[in-house]
Structure formats: C-alpha cells, structure tokens
Amino acid sequence: MDTATLPSPSRDHGSTPRSADRVRRALRGPVTDPVWARAGLIALLVLTGAVYIYNLTAGGWANSFYAAAVQAGSVSWKAFFFGSFDAGNAITVDKPPASLWLMALSVRLLGLSSFAMLLPQVLIGVGTVGVVHATVRRRFGAGAALLAGLSLALTPVAVLMFRFNNPDALLTLLMALAIWASLRAVEAGSVRWIALAGVFTGLGFLTKSLQVLLVVPAVAVVWPVCADAPVRRRLLGGLASAAAFVVSAGWWVAVVELMPASLRPYIDGSQTNSFLELTFGYNGLGRLDGSEVGKVGGGGGPFSSGVGLFRMFDSSAAGQISWLLPAALVMLVGGVALRGRTPRTDLRRATYLATGLWMLTTALVFSYMQGIFHEYYTVALAPPVAALVGMGAGEAWQRRRSLLGALVLASATGVTAGWSFVLLSRTTAYGSGLRVGVLAVGLAATLLLLVVGRLHRRAVLPVAAAAVVAGLAGPAAYDATTLSTANSGSIVTAGPSTGGPGGGARPGGGPPGGGFGGPPGGTTTGAGGMRGLLDATTPDAAVVAALKAGAAHYTWVAAAVGSQNAAGLQLATRLPVMAIGGFNGSDPSPTLAQFQEYVAQGRIHYFVAGGGFRGQQGGSNAASEIDTWVGQHYTAVTLGGQTFYDLTQPTEATS
C-alpha cells in the first residue's frame, strides 16, 4: 500500500503512527518516490562509507606534508588557524587551511593517528555522494539519483581522494554544495539560496584558493538565466551571492594580510610572505601559464605534460576520471535535446546547464593549463560527470519508446563500453577477460537499447542492468586495486600502472635527499604513480630519541630543508620541526640572518644535513646559504646513520 494513502491513527490508538508505518515512511522518503527510494539511498551511503573506510590506514600518513600540518594544528590553536606546517609556527602549508581544520579537530578528539586524520575525508566522500544524489533526485527521480550517486562513488579518483588527506576532497564537496544551492535558488527564486551558494564557494576558496572558481561560471549563468524570479530579484541575488563569497572567503584572508608578519607564520609558496601572492601567483596564474616560482624542470615542468583538448583521455589522467566522461557528454547533449522548447525556468534544463557548465569549464581548464597539473585534481570532475550520467539516463529512460530517447541510451552505453575496452587495454593488471567481457556485454546492451521500446517488459530491466554493469565494471576493477594499495606521498594515482607519466603535488626534481618521516611500511605513491618522490621516510629510533631529549628547551627540535624532510621527523616525534624554505626549499623562510638569530637564542637543537630539491626555477637561495653556514660553524654528529649538526655545539673555530 502507498504510504501516502495510509489512514491516520484513530483517537482510540493515540496520535502516533504505528512503528511499522514510521519505518516504512522513513525508508520511503517523499511520497512521490517509489517505496525503495529511501532504502536505496541509505544502502548507497552505507556501502560508500564501508568501501571508503576499508584498508583506510594502509598508506600511513598519506601525504606527510599535510599530515604534519594536521599534527601541528591538533596541538596549537595558532597553527590550527593559520594552517601552519609546524606547531612552532615557522611557516604554513601552501594552501588555505579549511581542509586541515576538519582533520585537526578529528585528531584533537581521537588522538593522532592515520585513521583519525583520514576519517573526515571518508565522511566528506559520503557527503558528496549524498549531495549529488539529492541534486539529481529532486528533478529526475530516485532511480536517476541512485545511478548518479553510484557512478560518483565508484569513480577511481574519488575512491582515491576521499581516502587521502589532500584538500581536494573538501573542495569537491563544497563545489557540489554550491551547485545544489544554486539549483534550489533557481527553483524557489530565492535570494537566500543563491547567497548560500556564494558561502559554499567562499569556503571552497579557503580550501584550495582559486580552483573553486571553476564552479562559478555554472552558478553565475544558471541563476540569472533560469531562476523563477523577476529581473530585479535575479540581479539582487547575484549581488548577494558575490557578497557572500567575499565575506566567507575574505575574513580569513584579511586577518592574515593585516596581521604583522612577526606575529604569524610565513606563507609557504610565496616570495614576499603574502597570501595574496600565493593565491594569484603560485596557486593562481602560475598554474595557467606555467610561471610558478620554485617549480622544477624546463617549460611547464615534468608535471604539465599532455596539454591539449584530449588531456583527460590520455594515459596519465584517463583512468582516473574519463570512464564515464564520453557518456556524460552524450547525456548532456541528449538531455538538452530531450527538453525541447521547455520554458526558461524548466528545472531539468537548468540542472543540465549547471552541471554541464561545471564539467566543461573544469575539463577545459585542466586540459589547457600550462603549469603544474596533477591527475588527482580531476576528482573535481567526478560529481558533474556522475550527475550528468544519472540525469541523462533517467531522462532518456523515461522517453525510451521515442527514437531520441533510445538513441541517447544506446549511444551512451556503446561509447562507454568501447572506451572502457580501450582503458582496460592500457594495463595488463586484469588480463583480457574483463575488457572483452565489458565490450561484449556493452555492445549487446547497446543493440537492445536501440529497440528497448519494443522489448517485452521482463527483458527491459535486465538490459538496463547490463548497460550499468558494462559502464561500471572497469572503474570498479580500478577501485579494487586502489583499495588494496598503500597510497602515500605527494604523487598518487588510482588503479594499476598504465605505463603513462606520473603526476603529483607540488613537484621536485627528485627524491628528497637525506629525508626522514612518513608512515612505517614504505613510501609507495599508489599504483601508476612515481614511487618515492615527494614523500618522507621513517626516521631511525636513535634519531627520534635524540630529538626528544631536552625538547622542552627548544621551539624546534630540528630544522630541515624542505617540508617533506621535516615532516617525517615531526610526525615521528610529535614535536615541531622547522621546514626551511617551505615545501621544496625555495622560499626565503627563514633568511640566513633570521636563522642565525634563532640559533643564537637557542631555539633550534639540530639541523639535518642535505635535503631539499635541486633545479627549481627562481625562488630564494636562503636554504642553500643556511646549509653552508651551518656546515662551516657547527659540529656534525651521526644519529641513526644520518648526519645532523648540533646547533648547541659550535666548532672550535667558531667558538
């Protein structure tokens, strides 16, 4: 019986519905949904959480650079606020701190561990699946929403990054929330909802700077074009959204920029100790034109290959995100065509417009950016791709008896099966059985979908299921590989090796020399990644014991060139370690004079010999000057087979 038609309880039995009725209503959701809708959503979210939490700590500290900042923020509120790399507040990380805040709070609550740090990322992933489901369900129904949510949950780069401690996970959730709020604003003609979209975008800025602007064209177009509101209200809503963005992003920026430099940590990634320089330079225009100060290699560097229209389909990025990208493009075109000449305020067309603009803007910017590009950035594409697949499939399925509806379903299925065959052919990890099976099932479903309107009703659902299996079997295989791999370091990719170039985070010219830290069990970067680069290693027990000895007398128990060298020591000791020069040693923090003053004040115990990267373009030579000065004036000691300088023991010539 439909829960909407259930009789109200009589006065004789009280005003509270029976328990069975309450459970049925909870599992069903809105009366317009089928009886399985709410139960399907709950199952989707539970299974997503279970998959994402499986083997969660295999990669130890994941990205040691951010893990060290999480550790610092869990013991120092000042480090928490600024996103400092160390609790001594020498320098920040090279991103705004919003994603660090969530992880640091979790560590404060649960104690420092890989699980406590990564748990918020898992919850963010589950939340993102829920937001995409809600966005699609409201306009396309429960079936389309489940397909969209499942497609997102199984996207390989999503499985990777919603279990990793980079800021991309939170950024992706906030971008999805901005689209969700924008569409609610369009539906209600509401200034408050479009202002909320501005808040989510502003919080995205505090997560990963200008990358959040990739969602702004979608928000900026769909509200004035599609909103069910008069022109004046649409103009007011646009101004309110912009103001909300400025306030929600600008308060933290204003504090950092207006505070005297002596009272806050240095801003990593900048040459002038300015967050605005970091935002519009290294993390901004530098990523577009390849002019990042401190990058490694000529031209765009080794992490900017494959520039061009088909970058998302090359061997480096394709296995991360492109499995359903061709289908999403088919569904976008087909979905808009199926809407025909609907009114300006048509909510389904507005949803196509918003998600389509998000996907196309992001894909084109990623494809043509000349600076540092990392494959895991593509997690920002996962929600719009998944949403378009679910929406387009739902729309076309409702019109499957029409020629256009059948063509959309068949075309999307055929192109997905063919592209999955190509992607699976780029690796030997799964043999030939999977790719041949995917192609065979997919082509059979394609042919049957062309005549789906004429099939017996008992054959319709098996054909649809075959199409879904053909589309998601390849990503699921990549997911299984990702879940069984210890992904750590700054260069991580999902799935098996495909022989393509690796990608990663802020690049260096090679493995850090003399590095320490990171999780026990090795420093793999994930199947398909460049192993050992931009990661820390585990310090010897003798090193940890020496640094802990008398630690209360020092602000920093050690200093090392480059953040990854410092990260391992800091995570092993739980004590502040100064990262000289920031991530790869190219920032003027501290200068030689400042470092000499710290040493004279007795604030640093040891200096790690060597370290840092080689061959970066531009940036400061302060780290090299400090390294030379220490070697000339202080006594070298061997700890755990590694050379340190004891900054409390000057050489005889110096003394």
N, C-alpha and C positions, 0 to 999 in steps of 0.2 A: 504493500500500500504506500502511496506517495505520502511523505511526511507532511506535506502542505495540507492534506485533507484529513489528517488525524483529528478526531474530536477533542475539544478541550476537556480537561478533567472536570467531573461534576463536583458540586459543593460537598457531596457526601464523601468524596475521596480526597478532599483537600485541593489546594490550588497549585500544587507542584506536580508536573508531569511524572509519569512512571519512569523508573530508572531505564528501562529498555528504550522508551521514547527519547529520553535525553541522550543516550548513547547513539541512537540512530540519527538524531539530528546533528550531533557533534561530528559524526563520521560523514554525514552527507554534505553539510555546508549549506549554501544558499539553495532555496527551493528550486531555482532554475537549473541547478546542476543535477546530473544523474546520481543515483544512490551511491555509486562507488567513488565519487569525486574526492570527498574529504579523506576517505581511507587511502585513496591513491596518492594524494599529496603527502599524507603522513608517512606512508611507506617510502615514497621518494626521498623525503628529507632524512628519515632514519637510515635508509640504505646509503645515502650520500655521506652522512656522518660516519657510518661504520666503515665505508671504503676509505674515506679520507684519514680516519684515525688509525687504520691498520698499518702496522710497521712504522708508525709515525716518527719514532726516535732513532731509526736506523742510521740516519745521516748525522747524528750527534747534534752539534751546534748549528748545522745547516750553513748559513753564511756567517762566518765568525765575525766579520766586520759589524754586522747589525747585532749579533748576539752579544758582543762586548758592550755595545751601547745599551742594550736591554739590561744587562747586568748592572751597568752604571746607574741607569735610571731607577733600578729597583732598590738602590741604597742611598741615592742622593736626589732630593727633590729638585735641586738646581739642575743636575744632569738630566733629570726627567723632563723638565720644562724646555730646556734648550735642545735636547737630543744630543747630549754630549757623548763622545766616544768613551770617556773615562770619568770616574767619579771625582777626580781631581779637577775636572773641567778645563783641561788644556785646549781641547778642540772638539767640534761637533762632528757628526757624520755629514755626508754631502747631500742630504735630503732633509726636508722638513720632518718634524718629529711625530706626526699624528699616529702612524702605524706603530711606532716604538712605545707610545703611551699605553696602548692596549696590552702589548706583550709585557711591558714592565709592571703594569698593575697585576697581571696574572702571576708574574714571578714574585711580586711582593706578597701575594695571597698564598701561593702554593710552594714558594721556595724556588731557588734557582735550579732548573733542570731543563733539558731539551723539551720534555713533554709540556711543562708549564709555559714555556716560551711559544711553542707551536700550537697549543690548543686554541688560542684566539683565532689563528689563521684557519683552522678547520671550521670553527663556528662562522667565520666570515664567508667561507665557501658555501656552507649550508645556507646561510642567509642570502647569498647571491642567487643560488638556485631558487629559493623561495620568492625572491623579488621578481625574477624572470617569470616564474610560474604565475604570480599574481598579475603581472603586466599583461600576459597573454590570455589568461583565463577570463579576465574582465570583459574582453571584447571578442574572443574567439572560442571560448568554451573550455571545459575541463580536459577533453582529450588532447586538444592542441597544446594546452598548457603543460600537460604531463610529458608530451613529446619534447617540448622546448626545454623543460627542466632536465629531463634525462639526457638530452643532447649536450647541454651545458655540463652536467655532472661528469659525463664521460669524455669530454674534450681533453686530450692528453696534457696540454699545457695548463689547464685548470687543475687537473689531478696533481700536477707538479707544484704549482704556485700556491694552491690553497693548503699546502702542507709545508710551506717554506716561509722563511722569515723576512723576505724582501717586502717593500711597501706596495708592490703591485696588487696583492690580494685586496687590501682595503681600498685602494684606488678603484679597482674594478667594481666592488660593491657600491661605492659612492656614485660612480658613473651610472650604474644600473638604477640606483635610487633616484638620481636626477631625471632620468627618462621616465620612470614610474610617476614621479610627482608632476612632471610636465604634462603627461597624458591625463592625469587626474584633473589638472588645471584646465586642459582643453575641454574635457567632458563637462566640468561644472562652470566654466567661465570664471574661475576663481583666482583672484589676485594672491590670496594666501598660499594656494598650492604652487603657483609659479614662483613665488618668493621662496618657498621651501626648496624648490629645485635649485635656486641660487645658493641656498645654505649648503646643500649637499655638494654643489660644485666648489664652493669655497672651502669646505672641509677636504675635498679632493685635492685642492691646491696645497693645503697644509700636509698632505700625504706625499705627493710627488710633483709638486710645483706645476709647471706649465703643461704637463702631459694631460691634465684634466681638461684642458681647453679643447681636446679632441671631441668631447661630447657637446660643447657649446653650440656649434652650428645646428645640431639637431634641436636643441632647446630653443635657440633663437629663431628658428624657422617655424617649428610646429605650433608654437603658441600664437603668434600673430596671424598665421595663415589659416589655422584650423579651429581656433578657440570659439566656443559658442558664447560670444560676448561682443558688445559694440566696440567700435574702433577706439573710443576713448578709454574703455576699460582695458583693452589689449595694450595700448600704449602705457597706461599706468602699471599694468602687470609687468611689462618689460623693464620699466624703471625700477620697480620694486625688486625684481629678480636680480638686476645688476647691483642694486644697493645691498641686497642680502649677501651676494657673493663678496663684495668688497669688505663688508663688516666681518663676515665669518672667516675670511682669509686674512684680512688686514690687521686684526687686533694683535696677533702674534708677531707679524712682520714689523708692526710699529714698535712693539716693545723691544725687539731685537735691534732694530736700526737706531732707535733713540737712546738706548742704554749705552753708557760709556763702555768702550771696548775693554777697559780694565776690570769691569765688573761682570763680564760674561766670557764664555769660551770663544776661541777663534772659529770663524765659519769655514769649515773644510770645503775645498773646491774653489775657493776664491783667492785672488792675489792681494786683495785690499781689505780683507776681513769684513766683507759686506754680503749680506744675504741677497740683496738685490743684484749684485754682480753675479753671484752663484746662479740665481734664478734666470737672468736674461743672458748670461754667458755660457758657462759650462753646461748647465742643465736646460738652456733655452736655445738661443740662436745657434750656439756652437754645435748642438745636436743636428740642426738642419743643414748647416753649411760646412761642417767638419772642422770648425775653427776652435775646438776645445783646447784650452791651455792645459798642458800637462799630459795630453794624450800620448800614446806610443805609436810609432811607425809613421811612414810617409802617407801623404794623401789623406784619406779618411781613416787610415789605420787598419789593423787586421780585423777589426770588428765592424767594418762598414762595407763588406763585400756584398755583391748581388744587387746593387742599386738598380731599380727599374720597375716597370709595371708588374712583372711576374715574380717579384721577390718573395711574396707569400707562398709561392708554389715551388720555389727552388728547394734543393735537397737539404738546405740548412734549416729553413723555417717551416717547410711544408708539413712535416709530420707532427708539428706542434699544434697547428691550427687549421690547416686547409682541407681536412677531410670532408667537411660539410659546407665549405665556402662556395664551391660551384652550385650546390643545391640552394644555398641562401640567395645567390644571385638570381637563379631561376625563379625561386619563390617570390622574390621582391618584384621582378618584372611581371610575373604571372599574377601575383596578388593584386598589384595596382590595376592590371588589365581587368581582372575579375570584378573589381569595384565599379568599373564603368563610369558613368556620369552621375555618381552619387553627389550629394550636397557638399559644400565646402567644409561643413562641420562633421562629416562622416568619421566616426571614431575608428573604424577599422583602417581606413586610408590614412588617418593621422598616425596610427601606430606603425603602419608600413613606412611612412615618411620619417618618423622619428628614429626608428631602429635602422632603416636603410641609410639615412644620413650619418648616423653614428658609425655604422660599419664602413661605409665608403670613405668617409673622412679619415678614419683611423688607418684603414688599409693603405690609402694613397700616401699619407704622411710617412708611415712606416716604410713603404716601398721606395720612396724617393729621398728620404733623409740621408745626407752625406756623411754625417758624423757617426758616433758610436751607436750601433744597433745590436740589441740582444734578442735572441729568439723568445725569451720568456716575456718580453714586452707584449707579445701577441695575446696574452691572456685577456687584455682589454678588448680584443675582438670576439672573445668567446660568447658573451651574453647576446650581442646583436645577431651573430650568426645563428645561435641556437634559437633565439626568439623568431627570427625570420623563417627558419625551417618549420618550427611548430605552427606559426601563424599561417604560412603559405600552405602547408599540408592540410591544416584544418579547413581553410577556406576552399581549397580545391576538392577536398573530400566531400564537403557539403554540395559541391557542384559536379561531382564525379560523373553524373549522367550527361553532362554537357561536353561538347568536344573540347573546349578550352580547359575545363577542369581536368579531364582525363589526360590531356597533353601536358599540363603542368605537373601532375603526379608522375606520369611516365618519364618525362624529361628529367626531373629532379632525381628520380630513382636511377635511371640509366647513367647519368653523368656522375653520380656518387659512386656507383658500383665500378665504373670504369676508372675513376680517379683513385679509388681505394686500391684497385688492382695495381695501378702504377706505383703508388706509395709503398705497398707491401712488396713490390718487386725491387725496391731500393735497399732492402735488407735481407739477409739470409737467416734472420732470427726465427722465422716461423715456417720455413720451408715453402713449398709450393702449394700445399693443400689449402691453406687459409685463403690465399689470394685467388686461387682457381674457384674455390667454393663461393667466395664473395661475389666474384664475377658471374658465375653461373646462376646463383640464386637471384642476384640483382637483375640480370638480363631477363630471366624468366618472369620476375615480378614486373619488369618494365613492359613486356609484351602483354601481360594480363591486365595491367592497369590501363592500357590503351582501349581495352574493351570492358573495363570494370563495370560500366553501366548495364552490360548485358549478362554479367555473370550471375549464377544462382546465389541467393543471399548467403548460403552456407559457405560459399567459396570466397566471399568478399573479405572477411576478416583475416583468413589465412594469407591471402595475397598482401594485405596491408602489413601483416606481421612479418612476412618475408622481406618486404621493402625496408622495414625498420631494421631488421637483423642485418641485411646486406649493408645498410648505411653505418651501423654502429659496431659491427664486428671488428673492423680494423682498429678504430680508436680504442675499443675495449682491450685488444691484444697489446697495444702500446701502454695502456693503463696498467695492465698486469706486470709488464716489465718495469714500469716506473715505480710501482708499489714495492717491488722486490729489490730495488736498487737503493744503495745508500747515497742519496744525493746530498752533496755538501760542496762548499766553496762558492766562489762568485760566478762561476760558469756552470750552469746547469741546463740540461735539456731533458725532455721527456722521451720515453721509448728507447729502442735499441739503437745501436750505431748504424748510420746510413752511409758513412763514408764522406759526408759533407763537412764543410768547415764548421768549427765550433763557434759558439757565441758566448757572451758572458756579460758581467757587470763592468764596472769601470776598469779599463784594461791596463795591463802592464806588459813589459817586454819579455817577461819570462817568469819562472817561479821565483818568489822572493828569496833572496839569499839570506842564509842564517835565520830562517823563520822559525817561529815557535807557535804552539797553541793549536786550537781546534779540537775536535772530538776524538776520543780513542777509536781505534779501528780503521785508521786510514783517512785519506783525503780525496776520495773519488768525487767527481763532479757530475755524476749521472751518466748513464749510457748515452753515447753520442757526444759528450762534452769533451773539452780539453782538460785532461785529468791533471790535477795537482797545481794548476795555475790559479793564482789569486786566492789561495787558501792558506790556512795556518796549519802547523803540525803540533804534535803533542810534546810539551817540554819534559825533560827528564826530572825525576823526583828530586834529584840533588839541586836542580835549578829552582824548583818550587820552594824547597826548604830554605835555600839561601835568600830568596826574595822575601819570604815571610819573616825571616829573622829580623827583629827590630823594626818591623814595618810601621809601627805606630809613630816612629820618629820622622817619617818621610811623607810628603804629599804624594809622590810617585815612587813606587818601589823600583821602577826601572824606566828607561826610555829606549825606544827603538825606532829606527827609520821605517816609516810605512805602517799603516794601520793593521795589516794582517800579521806582521811580525809582533806587534804589540798585543793583538787580540788574543793569541794563544796563551801568552803569559798572564794576561788579565783574567781570562776565563779559568785558567788552572789555579791561580792564587786567590781569585775573588778580590784582588787589590788593584788600585789604579796604576796603569802603565801609560806613559806619555807616548803618543804616536807622533813622532817628529815629521813634519811636512805633510801630515794628513795621509790620505789613502795610499798614494804612491810616492810620497816624499817630495812633492813638487810645490807645496805651499810654504810661504815664509812664516811658519809657525812651529816653534819659536824662531826668532832670529838668533844668530850666534850670541849677540850681546845679551838677549833675554835668557838664553840657556846658561850662559856664564853666570848671570845673576842668580838663577835658580840653584846652580851648583854651589855658589858662594854662600847661599842661605841654607845649604844643607837639605834641600827639598827633594833631591833625586839621589837614589842609592847607586844603581847600576846603569850602565849604558851597554846595549847589545852591539857587538862588533858587526859591521857589514849591514846588509839588508837594503830594502828599497828596490826600486825598479831602475832599469837602465834605458836610455834613449828616448825619454819623453821630450816632447816638443814644447819649449817655453817653460815658464814657471820659475820658481826660486831655486837658488843654489845653496840655501841656508842649511839644508840637511847635510850636504857634502862638506860644508865648512865646519859644521859641528862635529861630524865624524873625524875629520882631520885634526881638529883642535883636541878632541878627547884623546885620540891616539898619541898625540905629542905630549900630553900633560898628565895622564893618569895611568895607573898600574893595571896591566892586563891580568885577568885571573881566568882560570878554566873551571867551569861549572858544568857537570854532566857532559863533558866532552866538547863544550861550546865556549867560545871566547867572549868574555864580558870585560868591561872596565869598571873598577870600583871607584866611584866618584868621591868617596871619602878618603882615598889613598892617592894623593898626587905623587908623581915621580920625584926622585931626589932633585933633579934639575929644576923642577917647578917649585918645590918647597925651598 
